[in-house]
Amino acid sequence: MTTFSNTVTVSATLAAALILSACQSTSTTSPVIQRANSTYETTGVSSTKIKAQQNALDSAKKTCGSRQVIVVNDTTKYNGILGERTGRVIGQIGGIFGKTPTDTARNDDYEYMINFRCQ
């Protein structure tokens, strides 16, 4: 009877851990690296280009505090499994069937890299 009880206890503990880890939220802020000449670098990632840009800019704003963020240069990179155009077409077709466009996207499909300074 104790073996059964131990098995049930271990199974319940594992199930609870899985449920809690699934509910854990991920941070949208990215690490910021300080470079020469008072410039900084960060990268925002997300399932959409706009969200990736917003994530990078949020990290920059957090770094600059009350000062203004001046973007020195920026680049966007698409990392999706499908081509960017193909992903859009699938998203539009999915919309016809009630799926949102991000249902086929991963959280790291877009990278928005910026170098910025605070002014």
ABEGO torsion letter per residue (X at the ends): XAAAAAAAAAAAAAAAAAAAAAABBBBABBBBBBBBGGBBBBBBBBABAAAAAAAAAAAAAAAAEABBBBBABBBBBBABABBAAAAAAAAAAAAAAGBBAAAABBAAABBBBBBBBBX
